[in-house]
Amino acid sequence: MSDLTGKTVAIIATDFVEESELVQPRDALRAAGATVRIYSSSTDPIQAVQGDTEPTQQVDVDGTFDDLDAGAIDALVVPGGTVNADRIRVEPAAQDIVRRAMEDKLPLAVICHGPWLLVSAGLVRGRRLTSYHSLADDVRNAGGTWTDEEVVVDGNLITSRNPDDLPAFVKAIEDALS
């Protein structure tokens, strides 16, 4: 396990986020010593789900997208969940956050349907990434190269396909922060 003491990671999500894709990275990074904060469109707890439809737990947030100072974090995580991803992709503040992470070359870890935010923010062209298989056309149409692998690291961009890939996804985040 990496020692991530002194590192700060932000996770951005909205209601109907896939629970495992938020909770597992959050818990693993915290266990490794990182400070992990969660940001959403409001300060209300967000409703997590399993398999896109089954409500699970409510997850407390640390602030809104507007509260997130992208210059004060060491990495950014964008979990999936179809509804979460569809909602967050049209949030101008969320688009600005991922653009800033790319500009600052921070590790930007995006899983499952999360790459929709990258497509909407104009960050896919010329990049190699993976996602949930149904996003392959979106990635290609936005100028990216989609590949079917459990984790793809292209510079500072880390992507994975689905909850089954979480161990490799979390390890790639830890490696990028070490």
N, C-alpha and C positions, 0 to 999 in steps of 0.2 A: 504494500500500500504506500502511496506517495504521502509525503508530508506537505500539506498545502497550507500550513499555518501562515497567516498574513495575506492570503489570497482572498479576494472578494469576487463572488460569482452572482450574477443576476439571472433570474429565470423570469421570462415574461409569458403570461398566459391569461386566458379569459375563461368564462364558464364553459363547461363541457370539454375541458382538457382531459386527455387520457391519463388517468391517475398514475399508472406505473411510470409513464414517461416524464412526469413531474417529480413524483415522490422518490423514485429510485436514484436518479442523479442527485437530487437535493440531499437525501440521507447519506449517500456514499461520499459526496464531497464534504459534507459536514463532518463525517466520521474521519476523513483524512485531514481535518483541521481548517478547512476553508470556511469563511463566513458566506452564507448563502441567503440571499434576499429574493422575495417574490414580488413582482409588480404586475398590476392588471389595469383595466380601464377605469376601475373605481376601487375604493378601499374596502368594499364589501368582500367577505370570503367568497372564493370561487368554488363552484360545484364541479367536482371531479367525476368522471365516469369510467366505466370499464366497457371496452368494446363499443364505444361511441354512444351507447344508449342506456346502459344500466348505471343510475346514479350511485356513487359511493360516498366518499367523505367530502366535507367542505374544507377547503384549504385557506388558512389565513394569509393575507397579503401584507407586505411591509409598506406599500405605497402604490401610487398610480404611475402610469407610464411617464407622466410629466414630472414625477418626483425622482425618476431614475437619472442620475448623473452618469452618463456613459463614460465620462472621463475618469470616474472613480472606481471602475471595476476592472477586473483582470480577465474575465470571460463572461460570455452571454450564452444562455441555453434557451432554446425555443422548443418546447414539447409539442406533440401533435394532438390528435383528436380531431375528427373531421369538422365538427361545429366550431371548436376553439380556433382551428386554423382558418376557417372561412371567415370568422369574425375578426380575428387579429390582423388578417391581411389587408383589411380596408381601414385600419386605424392609422392615421397619419403619424401619430407619435411613435407607434410601434415600428413603422417603416423607417422613421428617422433614427430610432435606436439601432436597428440592424445595419443601416447605412453607416452610422458612426462606428460601430464595432468593426465593420469591414475597412473603413478608412484608417482606423487606429490599429488595424491588423491584430485585433484581439481574437483569441479562440472563440469562434462562433459555432456552437454545436446545435444542430437542428435535426429533429427526428420525425419520421412518419409523414404526416400531412403538413408539418411545420414549414417545409420549403415553399409552400404557397406564399408565405410572407416574403421570402426572398424573390420570388417571381414578381410579386406586386411592387416590391421596392426596387426592381430593376437591377438585381445583383447576381443574376444567374448566367448572363452571357459570358462565354469563354471559361466557365467553371465546370469542373467534373464533380458530380454529386450523385447521391442516391436518395430515395424517399420511398414512401408507400408506392407500390407499383402503379396505382391509378394516376399518379402525378407525372409519370414518365413523359407523356405527350406535352404537358404544361412546361416541364423543364426543357424539353427539346425545342418547343415553340418559342421559348424565351431565350434561346441561344446557348443553352447549357448542354453538356454531355451527360446523359443519365446512364447509370450502370447498376446492375443488380448485385450488390455486395453488402455484407452486414455493416461495414463501416467504410467510409471513403474520407480520406483526409486530402484536401486540395489547398495547400498553403495553410491559412488560418481557419478554413472552413471544414467542419467535421459534420458528416451527415450519416444517418442510419435509416433503415427501412421501417422498423416496427418494434413492438415491445420485446420480441424474441432477441433482438440485437442489443438490448440494453447493456449487458456485460461488456461487450466490445466498445459500445458508445461511451460508457462511463470511463473505461480505461483510456480511450483516446483523449477524453477531456482531461483526465488526471495527467497523462503524458504531456499534453500541451501546456499545462500549468506548471509542470515540474522543471 
